[in-house]
Amino acid sequence: MNTVTIQCPHCHQGSIALEPRLLLQGAIFTCSLCGSGLSVANETSTQLLEQSLDKLEQIKQHAHAKPLM
């Protein structure tokens, strides 16, 4: 899966590059500017997140399979 870059929710100036699958596996991603970390909390339903990522991949594959007009 591709890397996703988001704005840091702490400093609002730096960015955090993350890989959703690694995030689900417990990886911590840090802000390029302030060093704040982003991870999934233990109480978060990783099963729901995993299902959502799988569905997103299916949608992407379906969209790429359609011929352009």
C-alpha positions in Angstrom: 0.0 0.0 0.0 1.2 3.5 -0.6 2.5 6.0 1.9 0.0 8.6 3.0 1.1 12.0 4.2 -1.0 14.0 6.6 -0.6 17.4 8.4 0.6 17.0 12.0 -2.3 17.3 14.3 -0.1 18.7 17.0 2.0 21.5 15.5 -0.1 21.9 12.3 3.1 22.8 10.4 5.0 19.6 9.9 3.8 16.4 8.1 3.6 12.8 9.0 4.2 10.1 6.4 2.6 6.8 7.3 1.7 3.4 5.8 -1.8 2.3 6.9 -0.9 -1.4 7.1 2.1 -0.7 9.3 0.0 1.6 11.4 -2.4 -1.3 12.0 0.6 -3.4 13.1 1.5 -1.0 15.8 4.1 1.2 14.1 4.5 4.8 15.3 5.0 7.5 12.7 6.5 10.9 13.7 6.1 14.5 12.6 8.9 15.8 10.4 9.0 19.1 12.3 8.1 18.6 16.0 8.6 14.9 16.4 5.1 14.1 17.8 4.2 10.5 17.3 1.1 9.0 15.7 -0.1 5.5 16.3 -3.3 3.5 16.7 -4.6 3.3 20.3 -4.9 -0.2 21.8 -8.6 0.2 22.2 -9.2 1.0 18.6 -10.8 -1.7 16.6 -8.0 -2.8 14.3 -10.3 -5.3 12.6 -12.6 -2.5 11.4 -9.6 -0.5 10.2 -8.3 -3.6 8.4 -11.6 -4.2 6.7 -11.8 -0.6 5.6 -8.3 -0.7 4.1 -9.2 -3.9 2.2 -12.4 -2.3 0.9 -10.4 0.8 -0.2 -7.9 -1.4 -2.1 -10.9 -3.2 -3.9 -12.3 0.2 -4.9 -8.9 1.3 -6.3 -8.5 -1.9 -8.3 -12.0 -1.6 -9.7 -11.4 2.0 -10.7 -8.2 1.2 -12.5 -9.9 -1.7 -14.4 -12.4 0.6 -16.0 -11.5 1.9 -19.5 -11.2 5.6 -19.9 -13.6 7.2 -22.3 
